[in-house]
Amino acid sequence: MEKIKFNTEISYDEKTQQWEAIQHDVHVYGCGNTEDEAINNLIDLIEDSVKEYFENINTYMQIPEWKDKLPYFEALRDMFEQEHWEIFKMISKRDKNDTDKKYN
């Protein structure tokens, strides 16, 4: 399987006093009072986005910017199906300042 690099960012926003977890490749954002809460919210929202994407795949394939995201959604779906969300969570937490996340 081709390696997919995920651009995931986790940071604390001083202005809102919230943790933010952003998955830039599929445009999903989560936030929370703690880093774990933000990551868990992000994972829940990614799961919902993946389901919605594949339920409406014919529509998304007609929109070039969303069609290009297919490899990311496929990799995320595979993680969900194989129950690898904990790996995604650990990768995100391990080096939150490094925005290149890899999935094999």
Secondary structure, DSSP 8 states (H G I E B T S, - for coil): ---EEEEEEEEEETTTTEEEEEEGGGTEEEEESSHHHHHHHHHHHHHHHHHHHHHTHHHHTTSHHHHTTHHHHHHHHHHHHTT-HHHHHHHHHHTTT--EEEE-
